[in-house]
Amino acid sequence: MSTTEDTEHNTNSLAVFHHVTLFTPYRYVFGVSRNITFLRRVSKHTLTDVSPRMESCPEQTPLFTFGVIADIQYADIDDGFNFTRTRRRYYRSSLQLLKNAIDCWRESTVKPEFILQLGDIIDGFNKNHDTSHRALDTVLTELSSGPAEVHHVWGNHEFYNFSRSELLRSRLNSTLHSEKSVNAAPADGEVYAYSFSPVPGFTFVILDGYDVSLLGREESSDRYRDSLSLIREHNDNDDLNCPVFKGLEERYTMFNGGFSKVQLDWLDSVLSSCDEKQDRVTVVCHLPVHPDSTTPICLAWNYDELLAVLRSHRCVVCFMAGHDHEGGYHKDEDTGTHHLTLEGVIETPPDSNAFATVSVYEDRMELRGYGRVRDRVFLFPWRPQEQHDECNDRFTD
């Protein structure tokens, strides 16, 4: 997890860093596990499971709010562990944590405009038990009781349970069910990517992190063979879910994926239009794309190409991802873009929570975290034509 701290975050948080080394032999079954040396950030607030609270400007009402939750991975089975047995997974209890989030959003004074579900909505173990459809119905029923429509992102566990063609026809294809007008990526290649604007001046872009992948593609297809050729250039293990331990090369595993040229070109076009309109853009994907916002084993294959597109546009203010259950954060100092990796519900104890509500203002987004998700303030890059907001002063050093 990234140890980079954003200066916009409230200064009450006291961080202690512990050096942890995992020596257990690595093998991946379902979900992301790691056998690496990493720096783990421990906040004093996580010890009591209380997120620090920022003070918003009392006279300001947000333009809109939205909810965000990641890696629910529900399955009606007993608790388990990641394969290295270093982190417990609460498969059955994840549904209650989702209910907690829905209750919070339903009872909030300012109702969210929408909810972002960042992928891995049910766990791959459902496929083994022939319960994929039942588990998905259970989770979607809970989500449908919420106060706003849900925009679904696809992660690796979606593809463990369903084929790409099944997902495109399912309730997890938000382009078929959104009440808002969406701008979908070209249908060629069955790319699940689209953009929408909840209010004028703000655009959200949903990306398909498994557009280039071994998951969800027929083994006889050219796309599968091309993906296999790519991963074999970097990973010579018999089990492609087992990474090579060579820094950033660890990302070349079967549970990750990448972005095709078609999708990258489409994204570039969307961001160019947003530049012209001076929209603020948040890009959303299951896979993180900044190396300092996660660990190498969770990165998208061609994260560098995606980053190059983001950095060529001034409109992108935030990139949100899941996949890494421990979460992470990094601010790209070259562009001011905030890269957030949200903590996963699946590895959150039943007496805690893992979700957030984001309030959007003209000059910033305030993320109010619950349980082990910490509060953050994401200031937007300042534009010369804009008036400086005095409220910013309380969020900066």
N, C-alpha and C positions, 0 to 999 in steps of 0.2 A: 504494500500500500504506500502511496506517496506520502512523504513526510513534509512536503511543501505546505506551508500554511498561508492562507490568504489574509492579508492585513485588514481586509474589510470585516473579518469575523470579530465578534465582540471580544474584548481583551480579558474577560473574566476566566477564560479557559486556560488551565494550567496543564501543560503536556509533559509527560515523562516517556522516554523512549527505552524500550527493552530490546536487547538483541536476542533473537530466537533462532535456533537452528533445528530443522527437522531432518532426522536421519532415516526415518522409516522408508523402506523401499516403496517406490511410487508405482501405482497403477491406477488408471482412471476407470470408473465404472459408469456412474451417472453423476453429472455435476462437475464442478471445477474443484480439483484438489491440487495441492502443491507440495513439492519436496525441494524447498529452496531455503536459502538464508535470507531473511528479510528483516526490516525494521518495523516493529509494530508500535503504533501510537496508542498510548493508554491515557485517556483523559480522566481527571479526578471525578468528572461528572458521570462517567460510565460506571464508576464503582457503586453509585447509588441509583443508577439508571435514571438520572434526571438531566435532560438536555439544558444547557444554558440558554437563557432567554434574552433576545435583544429587545431594546426599547424602540418601538416604531414612533414616528412622528404622530402624535395624537390627533392633530388636525387634518391628517391626510387619510383619504379613503383610497384603497387600491383601485386601479383601473379594472382589474379582474383577478381572480385567484384560480388555482388549479391544484389538484391532488396528484401525488406521485408515489408509486409503490413498485417494488422489484422482487423478482425471484421468489414468488409464493411457493411454487413447487409442491402443491398439495397432493397428497396421496393418503388414502385411508389405511395406513399401515403404522406399526409402532415406530418409535424413534430409532434412528440409526446414527451412523457417523460417516464422515468422509472417509475415503479408503485408508488414509494415514492415521485415522482414529484420533485426530487432534481437535476436531470440532464436531459437536453433536448437531444432528439435523432433526427438526421437529415436524415431521411430515403431516401428522394429523392435526397438530395444534396450529399449523399455519393458517387454517381456515378461520380460527377464532381471531387471530391477529388481523386477518383481512376484515372480519366483522368489526373489530375495534376501529379500524381506519374508516370504514363506511359509516359507522355511527358518528365518528368525529366530524366527517365531512357533512353528514346530514344535519347535524345539530349546530353547525357553525353559523354565525350571524350572517356572514357573507358567503353565500353558497358558491362552490367552485363552478367554474365555467365548463370544465371537463376534468377527466382523470387520465393520467398516463400510467399504463401498465407496461413496465419495461421488459417483459418477456419472462419465459420459464414459468408460465402460469400454473402448470401441473408438472409433476415429476415423471421422469422416464420409467420409474418402476411400475407405473400404471400400465404400460404396454405389456410388461411381463405377466401382469395379473389380469389382462384383458378388461381393464376398467378405465381406459382412456376417455371414452365418451361419457361415462357416468361421472368421473372426476371433473371433467370439463363442465358438464351441466351443473354440478354442485357449485363450482366457483363462479360461473357466469350468472347463476341465479342470485348469488350473494351480491355480485357487482351490479346486477340490474336493479337491486333494491336501493341503490345509491341515488344521490341527488343530481347526477350529471352523466352525460354519455362518456364512454370509455374509449380511448384510443389505444389499441393493442399493438405491441411490438413483438416480433417473433425472435425467440432465442433457440438454443440448441435443443431444449427439452420439448419445444413444440414439434421439432422434426423427429425426435425419438418416438413420439406418439402418433404423428400423422405425416402423410406425404405432402409435398408442396401443393399438389393439385387438390387434395382434401382441404388444406388450410385456405386456399384461395376461394373455396366455396363455403367456408365455415363462418361462424359468428366472430372468429378472430380476424377476419378481413374487415377492418374498420371502414374501408372505402365503400363497402356495400351497405353499411348501416348508419353512417354518420349523418346527423341532421344538418351538418355544416357542408358547405361546398368544398370539395377537395380537388386538388390538382395531382392526378396520379402520374407515376412514371410510365414510360412506354410499356405496353403490354408484352412486347417482344421479350422472350426469356422468362416470363412470369415473375417479374421483379415486384416485390411488395414494398413500394416506397411511394409516399405522397406528402403533400403539404396542405396546410389549412391555416386560416387566419381567424382566430377567435374574436378579435376586435381590430378595427383599423389601426395600422401601424405595427402590428405584431404578427409574425408568422412562425409556425412550428413545422418542422420537416421530420418525417418519420423515415428512417433508412432500413434497408434490408441487409443485415450483416452476414447473411448466409446466401446471398446472391451467387457468390463463387464459393462452393463448398462441396464436400462429399455427402453432406446431410440433405435429405429431401430431393435428391436427384437420382434418376434411374441409372444403374451401373452401366447400362448399355449406351447412355447418352454421351454426346461430345462434351457437355459441360462437366459431367462426372470425370471423364478421362482427363480433361484439361486440369481439373482441380487435383486429381491424383498425381498428375505429372508435377504440378507446382509443389505440392507438399512433399513429394519424394525428393525434390532437390534439396530440401532442408532437414528432412527427418527420415533416417534410414532404419528406424526401429520396426520390428515385425508388427507390433501393436502401435498403430498411429494415434491412439489416445495417450500414449506415453511420450512425453517430450524429450528432446535432446537438451541437455543442460548447458546451453551456450548463450546465456544472456537473452537478448531479444529473439534469438532463434527459437526459444521455447514456445513462441506463439503458434508455430506450425504443428498443430494437433488437429485431430478430427473433430473436436468439439468447438473449434473456432471456424471462421470463414472470412470472406472479404467482399469487396465491391467490384462489380464489372465496370468496364469502360462506359457502357450504356448508362449505368446508374450514376457514375461520376460525372458524365457529361450532362445528364439531366439535373443533378444537384448544382452544378456550375451555372446552368441556365436559370434555375430558380433563385439562386443567390444573386446573380446579376440583376434580375428583376427587382429583388428586394433592395439592392444597393440603390437603384434608381428611385424607388419609392421611399427610401430611407426607413425601411422597416427594421425592427429589432427581431433577430432570428434566433430561435432555440432549435438545435438539431438533436434528434433523439435516436438512439440505436441500442440494441442489447449489448453490443461489444464496445468497450472503451477504445479510444483511438489515440490517446496521448500516453506515452510511456510513463510519465510521472504521475498519472492519475490512477494507476493500477500496477499490477505485477506483469512481467512479460508473458506469462502463461495465459493471461486473459485478453491480450491484445488482438485486434483484428489483423488478419494476415497482411494486407496492404494498407495498414494504418497511415503510413507515410504519404501515400497518394491521396488519401482522404484529407489528411492534415494540410497538404499543399493546396487543395481546393478551398478549405476553410480559410486559410491564411491569405488567400488571394482576394478576399472580400471583406469589406469593413462592417458588414451588417451582422455578423455572427457574434452573439453575446454569450451564448452558453451551449455546451454539449453535455447531454445527460445520458448515462448508460447504467447497466446493471452488470450481471455476469460474475463479477468479483464480489463474493458475499461479504467480504470485510469492508467494502467501500473504499473510497479514496477521493482525493481532490488535488487539482493543480490549476493555477492560473497561468496561461500562456502570456508571458511578459511582452512578447513581440506584438500581440494583437489585443490583449486584454480579455480574451475569451476564457470563460470559466469552464473547466472540465470537471464535472461531478460524476462520480461512480457511487450509486446509492447502495447502502447496506441491504443484504438480502433477508427477506422474511424467514426463509427456510432454516437459517442458522440463528434465529432469534428466540431466546427462551420464552416460554408461555407467559411469564409474568412481566414481560417487557413488550416493546413494540418496535416496528421498523417501517415508518412511512413519513410523509411530509406534506405540508400545505405550503404552496408558493404564492405569495402576494406580489403582484406586478405593478410597479409604478412607472412614471415617465423616465426615471433615471436609474432604476435598480429593480432587482428582484430580491425579496426577503423569503428565505426558506426557513420555515418553522418545523423543526424536527421533533419526532416523538420516539421515546424509548432510546435506542442506541443510535438514532440519526441525530446528529448535532445541528444546531442552528447555524445558518450562514447568511451573509448579505453579499449579493453579487452586484457590484456597481457596474453600470454600463460604461463603455468607453465614452469619454466626454467629446462632444462635437462642438466646434468653434461657434456655430450659430445658436447654440443652446445657452440658456440662462443657468448659471451654476446654482444648485439647490443647497441652501444652508443646512438642510437636513443631512446632507452627506457628511458634514463635519463630525458628527457623532459616530460615524462608522469608519473613519480613517484615522491613521496615526497623526 
